Amino acid sequence: MIIDYTTIGSRIREFRKRRNWTQAQLAEKSGIEPSNISHIERAATKLSLPTLISIANALEVTLDELVYGNLVKSSHVSIKLIDDLIVDCSSEEIKALAEMIKTTKHILRNNK
């Protein structure tokens, strides 16, 4: 199995930026060296399970959310991502997005 460390690093960066944290702040909260956070986010190094857990705990996210894209079964993470995207939408925006999803689903299924 190939693990996509670039995707994991990007997800870590995304969650860190959502909290408006610097790499140094994430390092402090996770107990990891600041230079290692930079290397992890750029996929310049592989990270161990204990390191991944420390980062997930610091960011208050699940491991699934960090390794999303590497999992065969990840629809629950996708649903959470969609929920996070629409949480601040108006009713009209949600209706429009639902219609876009419906149309996209139809296109995807008909182009197989």
Backbone hydrogen bonds, N-H to C=O, Kabsch-Sander energy under -0.5 kcal/mol:
donor,donor_aa,acceptor,acceptor_aa,energy
3,I,1,M,-0.5
4,D,2,I,-0.5
5,Y,3,I,-1.3
8,I,4,D,-1.7
9,G,5,Y,-2.6
10,S,6,T,-2.3
11,R,7,T,-2.4
12,I,8,I,-2.4
13,R,9,G,-2.4
14,E,10,S,-2.6
15,F,11,R,-2.6
16,R,12,I,-2.5
17,K,13,R,-2.8
18,R,14,E,-1.9
19,R,15,F,-0.9
19,R,16,R,-0.7
20,N,17,K,-1.6
21,W,16,R,-2.1
26,L,22,T,-2.1
27,A,23,Q,-2.6
28,E,24,A,-2.4
29,K,25,Q,-2.4
30,S,26,L,-2.1
31,G,27,A,-1.5
32,I,27,A,-1.7
36,N,33,E,-0.8
37,I,33,E,-1.5
38,S,34,P,-1.8
39,H,35,S,-2.1
40,I,36,N,-2.9
41,E,37,I,-2.7
42,R,38,S,-1.7
43,A,40,I,-1.2
44,A,39,H,-2.8
45,T,39,H,-0.8
52,L,48,S,-2.5
53,I,49,L,-2.7
54,S,50,P,-2.2
55,I,51,T,-2.3
56,A,52,L,-2.6
57,N,53,I,-2.8
58,A,54,S,-2.2
59,L,55,I,-2.5
60,E,56,A,-1.0
61,V,56,A,-2.2
66,L,62,T,-1.3
67,V,63,L,-2.6
68,Y,64,D,-0.7
70,N,67,V,-2.6
74,S,72,V,-0.8
77,V,74,S,-0.9
78,S,74,S,-1.9
79,I,75,S,-2.5
80,K,76,H,-1.6
81,L,77,V,-2.5
82,I,78,S,-2.4
83,D,79,I,-2.5
84,D,80,K,-2.7
85,L,81,L,-1.7
86,I,82,I,-1.7
87,V,83,D,-1.0
89,C,86,I,-2.1
94,I,90,S,-2.4
95,K,91,S,-2.3
96,A,92,E,-2.3
97,L,93,E,-2.7
98,A,94,I,-2.6
99,E,95,K,-2.0
100,M,96,A,-2.1
101,I,97,L,-2.5
102,K,98,A,-2.5
103,T,99,E,-2.5
104,T,100,M,-2.8
105,K,101,I,-2.8
106,H,102,K,-2.0
107,I,103,T,-2.4
108,L,104,T,-2.8
109,R,105,K,-2.4
110,N,106,H,-1.8
111,N,107,I,-1.1
112,K,109,R,-0.7
